[in-house]
Amino acid sequence: MARVRQRWLMFFVATARTPDSSDLVWCGLLVRGGLCLWVTWLVGLPIATVSAFLVWIVACVLVCTGVYRSPSRRALAGIAAVAIAGSILLWNVPRTRIQEAHQIFLGDGRALVVRQFLPDVVYEAMNAEFERKFPREHWCNEAQFGCWRSYGDVRTPWAFSADAFLQRDRKWSRVVSDVDYEGDGFRVAVLNSLGASREMPLNFYPWASDVRREQIPFWVQYEIPEDLLHGKLCHKGWVFWETAPGRFEELSDSVPRCRTIESDDVGKRIIGISGLKPEVLSIRIELPDTLKRWKWVRQTGSAVLLIAVLVSLIRIRISALVGLALTILTVIVVIGPKLWTDLDHVVRLPGGEDGLTYFGLGRGILIDLSYGDFADALMGGERIFYFVPGYRYFQALGGLLFGDTPLIVLAVQLASIYAIWKLSRAFWPVANASLVTLALYVACAKEQWRLAQLGYAEPLAYSLFVLAMALAVVQPKNDAAGVARGALCGALFALALFIRPNLAIAGVLVLAAVGARLLSHRNYRLTLALALGASLYLFVPLHNYFFGGTWVWFTSAAAIPENLVLPPEHWRIAIVLHGEYALSLVAQHIHEWLDTTAKQVLAYVFPVALAIAAWHRLLDWRGWILVLGIIGLHAPFIFYQATGRYAWLAWLMTLVAVLYFSSLLVARQATFEPTKSQ
């Protein structure tokens, strides 16, 4: 019996597979993904403050860039148990839960549903003040599209808040644990509603509406919980304070007024109104000493637990930490004081612009998800995509992660500078790449910040495309890490096209070139990974067919005159028939394409530098892939709009190529040693 047991033991030992490098790679990826999810859980959703965002982004970057320590299974299980148990304990530390309701207010009986929720004295006062600020004789025509009266009525007593997507104990819009807002600092994202199925559209056009979007009044209401007893509540502006059930004291102050919360105030409401009187609304709650101490315990405990778990599993690279710190510092210095102002306020997006459309569609997706309407959420507000397909879903993801705050703008900004760095690093050593990254980022940072703040899709799409290009020009390895990198490269191209389909030609050219090169080296596994990642884009035509019954590969707006400004027929008439009108249109289009001196210089220098570098055979496969990408980026401008945000990435990549070709020529000249005859 002992001999049989020994043979079975020898059989299992002989057939047991020793983990190879691919096992370690995939295990490390799983652990890193789990750590990022745990960090998100520990910080808490939504990530609604700049400090919480910085902790979250720094921790996730260190997890992704550090070296996995590969502990034993028993040690890994122990670390996971400590992390989960510690998180549960910290989440059960006492904190206040303040119920909040907020909603817009409009006159002309458009907010009757609000009257069922607010006290009569408050509603009547707001209605009278609205007609005083916006006289009835100046109201726009209800039949005029874009007029505030043409969109119907406010449909819910209080507005949906992305902050409350995961909250199950809310009574109204959301539950907050801290109140310190002033003016547009109130996170009232309904001000940028496009009109989901359960909300009133607020797409007021400035030329059609006497009530501008930046003038839309709103109100907020807080219910004072018992644990705020002996704390302080400070307010400024137009406020109604409940003194007895159903009885309110009207207050209007131009300077802050503070009062201690007594036992008689528990359960009472305070209602603040913004946009109807000159005084700026401000409400701030100072926590009692007990809650302050518990808050310190929660923050300190979270920091200690986070550091302990990360150090146990990840060997942090100092270079990554320094690089991240410099990146954040660069963003702060380049954007300047505007950074903090923009992150502290809800930007009221302009009416009639794409940014409001994308934000409103993303908000509609979150509302549908909160009601369990998963099919409507997947549809994204359109049966056949008319506007760019993907950005609405990223806006919904931003609402899930960051709530009603504009922190997604900062996330996109950090992603853009990281993408530029990765692309620069693919062509230059560290020192040169750092200088190139800084120069390129400084050149485009403020415009990119403005576009992201206004809700446009270009900054995120361009960042994803640049990052995909950085992966495409790196020599792949036929191992597990190479397979993962290839799939990521294809997925990034697909996501960039998903957000901005005008990148399709460039994406297809680069993917085809990279795939052909992999096939020529018989790297079938990497080719398959690249194709699988790129196949994510198939969501667009499948969505259009499933919900709209038609195969549309991009959007239904691809051929409208506003986008297709110079159709192929115009080019045929201009070139073949020499039509004067068509020739004038072509000349005007080229003038708009090269509307600045910098673009004109790049348009001349790029082909010259390319020809010289190719003549001297200085370009390897990476350089030619870069050239294909630039050709693909500029190709749509033959027919489509070639100005502003549409052409920004094409010229940026052209500048990168010119710098790269120039550096190759300079390096060749420096290493060239002429003979005596020469």
C-alpha positions as CSV (number, residue, x, y, z in Angstrom):
1,M,0.0,0.0,0.0
2,A,2.8,2.4,0.8
3,R,4.5,1.5,-2.5
4,V,1.2,2.4,-4.5
5,R,0.9,5.7,-2.6
6,Q,4.6,6.5,-3.4
7,R,4.0,5.8,-7.1
8,W,0.9,8.0,-7.2
9,L,2.9,10.8,-5.5
10,M,5.7,10.4,-8.0
11,F,3.2,10.5,-10.8
12,F,1.7,13.8,-9.6
13,V,5.1,15.4,-9.0
14,A,6.3,14.3,-12.5
15,T,3.1,15.6,-14.3
16,A,2.8,18.8,-12.2
17,R,3.4,21.8,-14.5
18,T,5.8,24.4,-13.2
19,P,4.4,27.9,-13.8
20,D,6.2,29.5,-16.7
21,S,6.6,33.1,-17.6
22,S,3.2,33.4,-19.3
23,D,1.5,32.1,-16.1
24,L,3.3,34.8,-14.1
25,V,2.3,37.5,-16.6
26,W,-1.4,36.6,-16.6
27,C,-1.3,36.2,-12.8
28,G,0.3,39.6,-12.5
29,L,-2.4,41.1,-14.7
30,L,-5.2,39.6,-12.7
31,V,-3.6,40.9,-9.4
32,R,-3.1,44.3,-10.9
33,G,-6.7,44.5,-12.1
34,G,-7.9,43.3,-8.7
35,L,-5.8,45.9,-6.9
36,C,-7.1,48.7,-9.1
37,L,-10.7,47.7,-8.3
38,W,-9.9,47.4,-4.6
39,V,-8.3,50.9,-4.6
40,T,-11.4,52.3,-6.3
41,W,-13.6,50.6,-3.6
42,L,-11.4,51.9,-0.8
43,V,-11.4,55.5,-2.1
44,G,-15.1,55.2,-2.7
45,L,-17.4,55.9,-5.6
46,P,-18.0,58.5,-6.8
47,I,-14.5,60.0,-6.6
48,A,-15.7,63.5,-6.1
49,T,-12.8,65.5,-4.8
50,V,-9.4,66.4,-6.3
51,S,-7.5,64.9,-3.3
52,A,-9.4,61.6,-3.7
53,F,-8.8,61.6,-7.4
54,L,-5.1,62.2,-7.0
55,V,-4.8,59.3,-4.5
56,W,-6.8,57.0,-6.8
57,I,-4.8,57.9,-10.0
58,V,-1.4,57.7,-8.2
59,A,-2.2,54.3,-6.7
60,C,-3.5,52.8,-9.9
61,V,-0.5,54.1,-11.9
62,L,1.9,52.6,-9.4
63,V,0.1,49.3,-9.5
64,C,0.2,49.2,-13.3
65,T,3.9,50.3,-13.6
66,G,5.4,48.6,-10.6
67,V,6.9,45.1,-10.5
68,Y,4.7,42.3,-9.1
69,R,6.4,40.6,-6.2
70,S,4.8,37.2,-7.0
71,P,4.1,36.1,-3.4
72,S,3.0,32.6,-2.5
73,R,-0.6,31.7,-2.7
74,R,-0.9,31.6,1.1
75,A,0.7,35.0,1.4
76,L,-1.5,36.4,-1.4
77,A,-4.6,35.1,0.3
78,G,-3.6,36.6,3.6
79,I,-2.9,40.0,2.0
80,A,-6.3,39.9,0.3
81,A,-8.1,39.0,3.6
82,V,-6.4,41.9,5.3
83,A,-7.3,44.3,2.5
84,I,-11.0,43.3,2.4
85,A,-11.4,43.2,6.2
86,G,-9.7,46.5,6.7
87,S,-11.9,48.1,3.9
88,I,-15.0,46.8,5.6
89,L,-14.0,48.2,8.9
90,L,-13.2,51.6,7.5
91,W,-16.4,51.7,5.6
92,N,-18.3,51.2,8.8
93,V,-16.6,54.1,10.6
94,P,-19.4,56.6,11.5
95,R,-20.1,59.3,8.9
96,T,-23.0,61.7,8.5
97,R,-25.6,61.1,5.8
98,I,-27.2,64.3,4.6
99,Q,-30.2,63.9,2.3
100,E,-30.1,66.4,-0.6
101,A,-32.6,67.3,-3.3
102,H,-32.0,69.7,-6.2
103,Q,-33.8,70.7,-9.4
104,I,-34.0,73.6,-11.9
105,F,-36.8,76.1,-11.7
106,L,-38.7,77.8,-14.6
107,G,-41.8,79.9,-14.6
108,D,-44.9,79.8,-16.8
109,G,-46.1,76.8,-14.9
110,R,-43.2,74.7,-16.2
111,A,-42.3,73.5,-12.8
112,L,-45.7,72.5,-11.3
113,V,-44.3,69.0,-10.4
114,V,-41.9,70.8,-8.1
115,R,-44.8,72.5,-6.4
116,Q,-45.9,69.1,-5.1
117,F,-42.5,68.7,-3.3
118,L,-41.5,72.2,-2.1
119,P,-43.5,74.2,0.4
120,D,-46.0,76.6,-1.1
121,V,-44.3,79.7,0.4
122,V,-41.0,78.7,-1.3
123,Y,-42.6,77.9,-4.7
124,E,-44.6,81.1,-4.8
125,A,-41.6,83.2,-3.8
126,M,-39.5,81.6,-6.6
127,N,-42.3,82.0,-9.2
128,A,-42.7,85.7,-8.4
129,E,-39.0,86.3,-8.5
130,F,-38.7,84.5,-11.8
131,E,-41.3,86.8,-13.4
132,R,-39.6,89.8,-11.9
133,K,-36.2,88.8,-13.4
134,F,-37.6,87.5,-16.7
135,P,-40.7,89.7,-17.5
136,R,-43.5,87.9,-19.2
137,E,-43.6,90.3,-22.1
138,H,-40.0,89.4,-23.0
139,W,-40.6,85.6,-23.1
140,C,-39.6,83.9,-26.3
141,N,-42.1,82.3,-28.6
142,E,-43.1,78.8,-27.4
143,A,-43.2,77.6,-31.1
144,Q,-39.6,78.7,-31.7
145,F,-37.2,75.7,-31.4
146,G,-34.5,76.4,-28.8
147,C,-36.8,78.6,-26.7
148,W,-37.0,77.5,-23.1
149,R,-40.8,77.3,-23.4
150,S,-40.7,74.9,-26.3
151,Y,-39.3,71.9,-24.3
152,G,-42.3,71.2,-22.1
153,D,-42.3,71.0,-18.3
154,V,-40.0,69.9,-15.6
155,R,-40.8,66.2,-15.2
156,T,-39.6,65.2,-11.8
157,P,-39.8,66.9,-8.4
158,W,-36.0,66.5,-7.9
159,A,-33.3,65.8,-10.4
160,F,-31.2,62.6,-10.9
161,S,-27.6,62.8,-9.7
162,A,-24.8,60.6,-10.9
163,D,-23.4,60.8,-7.3
164,A,-26.3,58.6,-6.2
165,F,-26.0,55.9,-8.8
166,L,-24.7,53.4,-6.2
167,Q,-26.6,54.9,-3.2
168,R,-29.5,52.8,-1.9
169,D,-30.4,55.0,1.1
170,R,-31.2,58.2,-0.7
171,K,-34.6,59.8,-0.4
172,W,-34.1,62.4,-3.1
173,S,-31.3,63.4,-5.5
174,R,-28.4,62.0,-3.5
175,V,-26.8,61.6,0.0
176,V,-23.7,63.7,0.9
177,S,-21.4,63.6,3.8
178,D,-20.1,67.1,3.4
179,V,-21.6,70.4,2.2
180,D,-19.4,73.3,1.1
181,Y,-20.7,74.8,-2.1
182,E,-21.0,78.3,-3.6
183,G,-22.5,79.5,-6.8
184,D,-21.9,77.1,-9.7
185,G,-19.8,75.0,-7.2
186,F,-23.1,73.2,-6.4
187,R,-22.9,69.9,-8.2
188,V,-26.2,70.4,-10.1
189,A,-25.5,68.5,-13.3
190,V,-29.1,68.6,-14.4
191,L,-28.2,72.1,-15.7
192,N,-26.6,70.2,-18.6
193,S,-29.5,67.9,-19.2
194,L,-30.2,67.1,-22.9
195,G,-33.6,65.7,-22.0
196,A,-33.5,62.0,-21.3
197,S,-36.8,60.2,-21.2
198,R,-37.3,61.3,-17.6
199,E,-35.9,64.8,-17.7
200,M,-36.7,68.1,-19.4
201,P,-34.4,69.2,-22.2
202,L,-32.4,72.3,-21.4
203,N,-30.8,72.8,-24.9
204,F,-31.7,76.5,-24.9
205,Y,-30.3,78.2,-28.0
206,P,-28.8,81.7,-27.2
207,W,-30.4,83.2,-30.3
208,A,-33.8,81.8,-29.6
209,S,-34.3,82.0,-25.8
210,D,-34.5,85.0,-23.5
211,V,-33.5,82.7,-20.6
212,R,-29.9,81.7,-21.4
213,R,-28.5,78.4,-20.2
214,E,-26.1,80.3,-17.9
215,Q,-29.1,82.0,-16.2
216,I,-31.2,78.9,-15.5
217,P,-32.2,79.1,-11.8
218,F,-32.0,76.1,-9.5
219,W,-32.7,75.2,-5.9
220,V,-31.1,72.8,-3.4
221,Q,-32.6,71.3,-0.2
222,Y,-30.9,69.6,2.7
223,E,-32.4,67.7,5.6
224,I,-30.4,68.1,8.8
225,P,-29.7,64.7,10.4
226,E,-29.3,64.0,14.1
227,D,-25.6,63.4,14.0
228,L,-25.0,67.0,13.0
229,L,-26.1,68.2,16.4
230,H,-23.7,70.9,17.7
231,G,-22.2,71.4,14.3
232,K,-22.6,74.7,12.4
233,L,-24.4,75.6,9.2
234,C,-23.3,78.7,7.4
235,H,-25.3,80.2,4.5
236,K,-25.3,83.2,2.2
237,G,-27.8,84.3,-0.5
238,W,-31.5,83.5,-0.7
239,V,-32.4,80.8,1.8
240,F,-35.5,79.4,3.5
241,W,-34.9,77.8,6.9
242,E,-37.6,75.5,8.4
243,T,-38.3,76.7,11.9
244,A,-41.3,74.4,12.6
245,P,-43.0,71.7,10.5
246,G,-44.3,73.5,7.4
247,R,-43.1,77.0,8.5
248,F,-40.1,78.6,6.9
249,E,-38.1,81.7,7.7
250,E,-36.9,83.6,4.6
251,L,-33.3,84.9,4.8
252,S,-31.3,86.9,2.3
253,D,-27.8,87.8,3.2
254,S,-24.9,89.2,1.2
255,V,-22.4,87.9,3.8
256,P,-22.2,84.4,5.3
257,R,-24.3,83.8,8.4
258,C,-23.5,80.9,10.7
259,R,-25.6,79.2,13.4
260,T,-25.1,76.2,15.6
261,I,-27.4,73.3,14.9
262,E,-29.6,72.6,17.9
263,S,-31.9,69.7,18.8
264,D,-34.9,71.7,17.4
265,D,-33.2,71.8,14.0
266,V,-32.9,68.0,13.6
267,G,-35.1,66.8,10.8
268,K,-35.7,70.3,9.5
269,R,-35.0,71.5,6.0
270,I,-32.9,74.3,4.6
271,I,-33.7,75.4,1.0
272,G,-31.3,77.6,-1.0
273,I,-32.2,79.3,-4.3
274,S,-29.7,80.3,-6.9
275,G,-30.0,82.5,-10.0
276,L,-33.1,84.6,-9.1
277,K,-31.5,87.2,-6.8
278,P,-28.2,89.0,-7.1
279,E,-26.7,87.4,-4.0
280,V,-24.5,84.4,-4.7
281,L,-25.9,81.3,-2.9
282,S,-23.5,79.6,-0.5
283,I,-24.1,76.8,2.0
284,R,-21.5,75.2,4.2
285,I,-21.8,72.7,7.0
286,E,-19.1,72.4,9.7
287,L,-19.1,68.9,11.2
288,P,-19.2,68.4,15.0
289,D,-16.0,67.4,16.8
290,T,-17.0,63.7,17.0
291,L,-17.5,63.4,13.3
292,K,-14.3,65.3,12.6
293,R,-12.3,62.7,14.6
294,W,-14.0,59.8,12.9
295,K,-13.3,61.4,9.5
296,W,-9.6,61.7,10.5
297,V,-9.6,58.0,11.6
298,R,-11.1,56.9,8.3
299,Q,-8.7,58.9,6.2
300,T,-5.6,57.9,8.1
301,G,-6.6,54.3,8.3
302,S,-7.3,54.2,4.5
303,A,-3.9,55.7,3.8
304,V,-2.1,53.2,6.0
305,L,-4.0,50.2,4.6
306,L,-3.4,51.4,1.0
307,I,0.3,51.8,1.5
308,A,0.7,48.5,3.3
309,V,-1.2,46.5,0.7
310,L,0.6,48.1,-2.3
311,V,4.1,47.7,-0.8
312,S,3.3,44.0,0.0
313,L,2.4,43.2,-3.6
314,I,4.1,45.8,-5.8
315,R,7.7,46.9,-5.9
316,I,7.2,50.5,-6.8
317,R,9.4,52.0,-9.4
318,I,10.8,55.3,-8.3
319,S,11.0,56.5,-11.9
320,A,7.3,55.9,-12.4
321,L,6.5,57.9,-9.2
322,V,8.8,60.7,-10.3
323,G,7.3,60.8,-13.8
324,L,3.8,60.9,-12.5
325,A,4.6,63.7,-10.1
326,L,6.2,65.7,-12.9
327,T,3.2,65.0,-15.1
328,I,0.8,66.3,-12.5
329,L,3.0,69.3,-11.8
330,T,3.3,70.1,-15.5
331,V,-0.5,70.1,-15.8
332,I,-0.9,72.4,-12.8
333,V,1.8,74.8,-14.1
334,V,0.6,74.9,-17.7
335,I,-3.1,75.2,-17.1
336,G,-2.6,77.5,-14.2
337,P,-5.2,78.8,-11.7
338,K,-7.9,78.0,-14.2
339,L,-7.4,74.4,-13.3
340,W,-8.8,74.7,-9.7
341,T,-11.5,77.1,-10.8
342,D,-12.8,74.7,-13.5
343,L,-12.6,71.6,-11.3
344,D,-14.6,73.4,-8.6
345,H,-17.6,74.4,-10.7
346,V,-20.1,72.8,-13.0
347,V,-19.6,74.3,-16.4
348,R,-22.8,75.1,-18.1
349,L,-22.2,73.8,-21.6
350,P,-23.3,76.0,-24.5
351,G,-26.7,75.3,-26.0
352,G,-26.8,73.9,-29.5
353,E,-23.2,72.5,-29.2
354,D,-21.9,68.9,-29.5
355,G,-20.5,68.9,-25.9
356,L,-24.0,69.4,-24.4
357,T,-25.3,66.5,-26.6
358,Y,-22.6,64.1,-25.5
359,F,-23.0,64.9,-21.8
360,G,-26.8,64.7,-22.0
361,L,-26.7,61.4,-23.8
362,G,-24.2,60.0,-21.2
363,R,-26.4,61.3,-18.4
364,G,-29.4,59.5,-20.1
365,I,-27.5,56.3,-20.1
366,L,-26.9,56.5,-16.4
367,I,-30.5,57.3,-15.7
368,D,-31.7,54.3,-17.7
369,L,-29.2,52.1,-15.9
370,S,-30.5,53.4,-12.5
371,Y,-34.0,52.4,-13.5
372,G,-32.8,49.0,-14.8
373,D,-33.5,49.8,-18.5
374,F,-30.4,48.1,-19.8
375,A,-31.6,47.9,-23.4
376,D,-32.2,51.7,-23.5
377,A,-28.9,52.3,-21.8
378,L,-27.1,50.2,-24.4
379,M,-29.0,52.0,-27.2
380,G,-27.5,55.3,-25.9
381,G,-30.3,57.6,-26.9
382,E,-30.1,56.8,-30.7
383,R,-31.3,53.8,-32.7
384,I,-28.8,54.7,-35.4
385,F,-25.8,56.7,-34.3
386,Y,-26.0,60.3,-35.6
387,F,-23.5,61.9,-33.3
388,V,-20.2,60.3,-32.6
389,P,-21.0,56.9,-31.1
390,G,-18.6,56.3,-28.2
391,Y,-18.2,59.4,-26.2
392,R,-21.7,59.2,-24.6
393,Y,-20.7,55.9,-23.0
394,F,-17.4,57.4,-21.7
395,Q,-19.5,60.3,-20.3
396,A,-21.6,57.7,-18.5
397,L,-18.5,55.9,-17.2
398,G,-17.2,59.3,-16.0
399,G,-20.5,59.9,-14.2
400,L,-20.1,56.5,-12.5
401,L,-16.5,57.1,-11.5
402,F,-16.6,60.9,-10.7
403,G,-20.3,61.6,-10.1
404,D,-21.4,65.1,-11.1
405,T,-17.9,66.6,-10.8
406,P,-15.8,67.6,-13.9
407,L,-12.9,65.4,-12.8
408,I,-13.1,63.5,-16.1
409,V,-11.5,66.6,-17.7
410,L,-8.4,66.2,-15.5
411,A,-8.3,62.4,-16.2
412,V,-8.4,63.1,-20.0
413,Q,-5.6,65.7,-19.5
414,L,-3.4,63.2,-17.7
415,A,-4.1,60.6,-20.3
416,S,-3.1,63.0,-23.1
417,I,0.3,63.9,-21.7
418,Y,1.0,60.2,-20.9
419,A,0.1,59.3,-24.5
420,I,2.4,61.9,-25.9
421,W,5.2,60.7,-23.7
422,K,4.8,57.1,-24.8
423,L,4.8,58.1,-28.4
424,S,7.9,60.3,-27.9
425,R,9.6,57.5,-26.0
426,A,9.1,55.2,-28.9
427,F,11.3,57.4,-31.1
428,W,13.7,59.2,-28.8
429,P,15.8,58.4,-25.6
430,V,14.5,59.6,-22.3
431,A,16.0,63.0,-22.2
432,N,15.0,64.0,-25.8
433,A,11.5,62.4,-25.3
434,S,11.0,64.5,-22.2
435,L,11.7,67.7,-24.1
436,V,9.5,66.7,-27.0
437,T,6.6,65.8,-24.7
438,L,6.9,69.0,-22.8
439,A,7.0,71.1,-26.0
440,L,4.1,69.3,-27.6
441,Y,2.0,69.4,-24.5
442,V,2.6,73.1,-23.8
443,A,1.7,73.8,-27.4
444,C,-1.8,72.2,-27.2
445,A,-2.6,71.9,-23.5
446,K,-4.9,74.9,-23.1
447,E,-6.9,74.3,-26.2
448,Q,-7.2,70.6,-25.3
449,W,-8.3,71.6,-21.7
450,R,-10.9,74.0,-23.2
451,L,-12.3,71.3,-25.5
452,A,-12.5,68.7,-22.8
453,Q,-14.2,71.1,-20.4
454,L,-16.8,71.9,-23.0
455,G,-17.6,68.3,-23.4
456,Y,-16.1,67.6,-26.8
457,A,-14.9,64.1,-27.8
458,E,-11.6,65.0,-29.5
459,P,-9.2,65.1,-26.5
460,L,-10.0,61.6,-25.3
461,A,-10.2,60.1,-28.8
462,Y,-6.9,61.7,-29.8
463,S,-5.2,60.5,-26.6
464,L,-6.3,56.9,-27.2
465,F,-5.1,57.1,-30.9
466,V,-1.7,58.5,-29.9
467,L,-1.3,55.8,-27.2
468,A,-2.3,53.1,-29.8
469,M,0.3,54.5,-32.2
470,A,2.9,54.3,-29.4
471,L,2.2,50.6,-29.0
472,A,2.1,50.0,-32.8
473,V,5.6,51.3,-33.3
474,V,7.2,49.1,-30.6
475,Q,8.9,45.9,-31.5
476,P,6.5,43.1,-30.3
477,K,7.6,40.0,-28.5
478,N,5.8,36.7,-29.2
479,D,5.1,35.9,-25.5
480,A,2.2,36.5,-23.1
481,A,3.1,40.1,-22.5
482,G,3.3,40.7,-26.3
483,V,-0.1,39.1,-26.9
484,A,-1.6,41.3,-24.2
485,R,0.1,44.4,-25.7
486,G,-1.1,43.5,-29.2
487,A,-4.7,43.1,-28.0
488,L,-4.4,46.4,-26.2
489,C,-3.1,48.1,-29.3
490,G,-6.0,46.9,-31.4
491,A,-8.5,47.8,-28.7
492,L,-7.1,51.3,-28.3
493,F,-7.5,51.9,-32.1
494,A,-11.0,50.6,-31.9
495,L,-11.9,52.8,-29.0
496,A,-10.4,55.9,-30.7
497,L,-12.5,55.1,-33.8
498,F,-15.5,54.4,-31.6
499,I,-15.3,57.9,-30.1
500,R,-14.3,59.8,-33.3
501,P,-15.0,57.8,-36.5
502,N,-13.1,60.3,-38.6
503,L,-9.9,58.5,-37.4
504,A,-11.0,55.4,-39.4
505,I,-8.7,55.7,-42.4
506,A,-5.6,56.3,-40.2
507,G,-6.6,53.4,-37.9
508,V,-7.2,51.0,-40.8
509,L,-3.9,51.9,-42.5
510,V,-1.8,51.5,-39.3
511,L,-3.6,48.2,-38.3
512,A,-3.1,46.8,-41.8
513,A,0.6,47.7,-41.8
514,V,1.2,46.3,-38.3
515,G,-0.8,43.1,-39.1
516,A,1.1,42.6,-42.4
517,R,4.4,43.0,-40.7
518,L,3.4,40.4,-38.0
519,L,2.2,38.0,-40.7
520,S,5.5,38.4,-42.6
521,H,7.3,37.3,-39.4
522,R,4.8,34.5,-38.9
523,N,3.6,35.9,-35.6
524,Y,0.1,34.5,-36.0
525,R,-0.7,34.7,-32.3
526,L,0.1,38.4,-32.1
527,T,-1.9,39.1,-35.4
528,L,-4.9,37.3,-33.9
529,A,-4.6,39.3,-30.7
530,L,-4.4,42.6,-32.7
531,A,-7.4,41.6,-34.7
532,L,-9.5,40.6,-31.7
533,G,-8.7,44.0,-30.0
534,A,-9.7,45.9,-33.1
535,S,-12.9,43.9,-33.4
536,L,-14.4,45.9,-30.5
537,Y,-15.4,48.5,-33.1
538,L,-17.9,46.1,-34.5
539,F,-20.2,47.3,-31.7
540,V,-21.1,50.4,-33.9
541,P,-22.5,48.6,-36.9
542,L,-24.1,45.9,-34.7
543,H,-25.7,48.6,-32.6
544,N,-27.1,50.3,-35.7
545,Y,-28.5,47.1,-37.1
546,F,-29.9,45.8,-33.9
547,F,-31.7,48.9,-32.8
548,G,-32.2,50.7,-36.2
549,G,-32.5,47.7,-38.6
550,T,-29.8,49.2,-40.9
551,W,-26.1,48.4,-41.4
552,V,-24.4,51.7,-40.8
553,W,-20.6,51.3,-40.3
554,F,-20.0,54.8,-38.9
555,T,-22.8,57.4,-38.3
556,S,-25.8,58.6,-40.3
557,A,-24.3,62.1,-40.2
558,A,-21.3,61.1,-42.3
559,A,-22.8,62.5,-45.5
560,I,-24.6,65.6,-44.3
561,P,-23.5,68.9,-45.9
562,E,-22.3,70.3,-42.6
563,N,-19.7,67.5,-42.4
564,L,-19.1,66.6,-46.0
565,V,-18.2,70.1,-47.1
566,L,-16.4,69.2,-50.3
567,P,-18.0,66.1,-51.9
568,P,-16.1,64.0,-54.5
569,E,-18.4,65.5,-57.2
570,H,-17.0,69.0,-56.5
571,W,-13.4,67.7,-56.9
572,R,-14.4,66.1,-60.2
573,I,-15.9,69.2,-61.5
574,A,-13.0,71.3,-60.4
575,I,-10.3,69.0,-61.8
576,V,-11.9,67.5,-64.9
577,L,-14.3,70.2,-66.0
578,H,-12.4,73.2,-64.5
579,G,-15.7,74.6,-63.1
580,E,-15.1,78.1,-61.7
581,Y,-17.4,77.7,-58.7
582,A,-16.0,74.2,-57.8
583,L,-12.5,75.6,-58.2
584,S,-13.3,78.4,-55.8
585,L,-14.7,75.9,-53.3
586,V,-11.6,73.8,-53.5
587,A,-9.4,76.9,-53.1
588,Q,-11.4,78.0,-50.1
589,H,-11.2,74.5,-48.5
590,I,-7.4,74.3,-49.0
591,H,-7.1,77.8,-47.5
592,E,-9.1,76.7,-44.4
593,W,-7.0,73.5,-44.2
594,L,-3.8,75.6,-44.1
595,D,-5.2,78.5,-42.2
596,T,-2.2,79.3,-40.1
597,T,1.5,79.9,-40.9
598,A,2.6,77.0,-38.7
599,K,0.4,74.6,-40.8
600,Q,1.7,76.0,-44.0
601,V,5.3,75.5,-42.8
602,L,4.6,71.9,-41.7
603,A,2.8,71.2,-45.1
604,Y,6.0,72.1,-46.9
605,V,8.6,70.7,-44.5
606,F,7.0,67.3,-43.9
607,P,7.3,66.0,-47.5
608,V,10.8,67.4,-47.9
609,A,12.0,65.9,-44.7
610,L,10.4,62.6,-45.6
611,A,12.0,62.5,-49.0
612,I,15.4,63.3,-47.6
613,A,15.1,60.7,-44.9
614,A,13.9,58.1,-47.4
615,W,16.6,58.9,-49.9
616,H,19.2,58.3,-47.2
617,R,17.4,55.1,-46.1
618,L,17.1,56.4,-42.6
619,L,13.5,55.2,-42.0
620,D,12.8,51.8,-40.6
621,W,9.4,50.2,-40.3
622,R,8.4,52.4,-37.4
623,G,8.9,55.6,-39.5
624,W,6.8,54.2,-42.3
625,I,4.0,53.3,-39.9
626,L,4.1,56.8,-38.6
627,V,3.9,58.2,-42.1
628,L,0.9,55.9,-42.9
629,G,-0.8,57.2,-39.8
630,I,-0.3,60.8,-40.8
631,I,-1.6,60.2,-44.3
632,G,-4.7,58.5,-42.9
633,L,-5.3,61.4,-40.5
634,H,-5.1,64.0,-43.3
635,A,-7.0,62.0,-45.9
636,P,-10.6,62.8,-44.6
637,F,-9.9,66.5,-44.9
638,I,-10.0,66.2,-48.7
639,F,-13.8,66.0,-48.3
640,Y,-14.6,66.9,-44.7
641,Q,-14.0,69.8,-42.4
642,A,-10.3,70.5,-41.9
643,T,-10.3,73.2,-39.3
644,G,-10.1,73.6,-35.5
645,R,-10.6,70.5,-33.3
646,Y,-11.1,68.2,-36.3
647,A,-7.5,68.7,-37.6
648,W,-5.7,69.1,-34.3
649,L,-4.3,65.5,-34.1
650,A,-3.3,65.4,-37.8
651,W,-1.0,68.4,-37.4
652,L,0.3,67.3,-34.1
653,M,1.4,63.9,-35.6
654,T,2.9,65.8,-38.6
655,L,5.0,67.8,-36.2
656,V,6.1,64.7,-34.4
657,A,7.2,63.2,-37.8
658,V,9.1,66.3,-38.8
659,L,10.9,66.3,-35.5
660,Y,11.7,62.6,-35.9
661,F,13.0,62.9,-39.4
662,S,15.1,65.9,-38.5
663,S,16.6,64.1,-35.5
664,L,17.5,61.2,-37.9
665,L,19.2,63.6,-40.3
666,V,21.1,65.3,-37.5
667,A,22.3,62.0,-36.1
668,R,23.4,60.9,-39.5
669,Q,25.4,64.1,-40.0
670,A,27.0,63.8,-36.6
671,T,28.1,60.2,-37.2
672,F,29.2,60.8,-40.9
673,E,33.0,60.7,-41.3
674,P,34.2,61.7,-44.8
675,T,37.1,60.1,-46.4
676,K,40.2,62.0,-47.8
677,S,38.8,62.0,-51.3
678,Q,35.5,63.3,-50.1
